[in-house]
Amino acid sequence: MESELTRLDTLLDYTLEHNKEHADDLRNLAQKANELGKIAVHDDVMQSVEHMDRANEILENALKKLKL
């Protein structure tokens, strides 16, 4: 069971970090859209980033609970 918990911890941590990288990439894309005058595109992409950030908060809480 311990190895399964370790694996779950590792995968959740990896997913969290991976999501953060994607969120950063999306922020950059939103900035480019803004610079190109595509404000509606910027706004939609930033909305998706907000959802990813919220999902990451939930994953962080899950990781904390896993370590209890």
MODELLER restraints for C-alpha pairs under 7 A, 6 or more apart:
rsr = mdl.restraints
at = mdl.atoms
rsr.add(forms.Gaussian(group=physical.xy_distance, feature=features.Distance(at['CA:9:A'], at['CA:63:A']), mean=6.66, stdev=0.5))
rsr.add(forms.Gaussian(group=physical.xy_distance, feature=features.Distance(at['CA:12:A'], at['CA:63:A']), mean=6.85, stdev=0.5))
rsr.add(forms.Gaussian(group=physical.xy_distance, feature=features.Distance(at['CA:16:A'], at['CA:56:A']), mean=5.97, stdev=0.5))
rsr.add(forms.Gaussian(group=physical.xy_distance, feature=features.Distance(at['CA:16:A'], at['CA:59:A']), mean=6.52, stdev=0.5))
rsr.add(forms.Gaussian(group=physical.xy_distance, feature=features.Distance(at['CA:23:A'], at['CA:49:A']), mean=5.55, stdev=0.5))
rsr.add(forms.Gaussian(group=physical.xy_distance, feature=features.Distance(at['CA:23:A'], at['CA:52:A']), mean=6.57, stdev=0.5))
rsr.add(forms.Gaussian(group=physical.xy_distance, feature=features.Distance(at['CA:26:A'], at['CA:45:A']), mean=6.65, stdev=0.5))
rsr.add(forms.Gaussian(group=physical.xy_distance, feature=features.Distance(at['CA:26:A'], at['CA:49:A']), mean=6.70, stdev=0.5))
rsr.add(forms.Gaussian(group=physical.xy_distance, feature=features.Distance(at['CA:27:A'], at['CA:46:A']), mean=6.64, stdev=0.5))
rsr.add(forms.Gaussian(group=physical.xy_distance, feature=features.Distance(at['CA:30:A'], at['CA:42:A']), mean=4.43, stdev=0.5))
rsr.add(forms.Gaussian(group=physical.xy_distance, feature=features.Distance(at['CA:30:A'], at['CA:45:A']), mean=5.70, stdev=0.5))
rsr.add(forms.Gaussian(group=physical.xy_distance, feature=features.Distance(at['CA:30:A'], at['CA:46:A']), mean=6.33, stdev=0.5))
rsr.add(forms.Gaussian(group=physical.xy_distance, feature=features.Distance(at['CA:31:A'], at['CA:42:A']), mean=6.74, stdev=0.5))
rsr.add(forms.Gaussian(group=physical.xy_distance, feature=features.Distance(at['CA:33:A'], at['CA:39:A']), mean=6.70, stdev=0.5))
rsr.add(forms.Gaussian(group=physical.xy_distance, feature=features.Distance(at['CA:33:A'], at['CA:41:A']), mean=6.26, stdev=0.5))
rsr.add(forms.Gaussian(group=physical.xy_distance, feature=features.Distance(at['CA:33:A'], at['CA:42:A']), mean=5.34, stdev=0.5))
rsr.add(forms.Gaussian(group=physical.xy_distance, feature=features.Distance(at['CA:34:A'], at['CA:42:A']), mean=5.49, stdev=0.5))
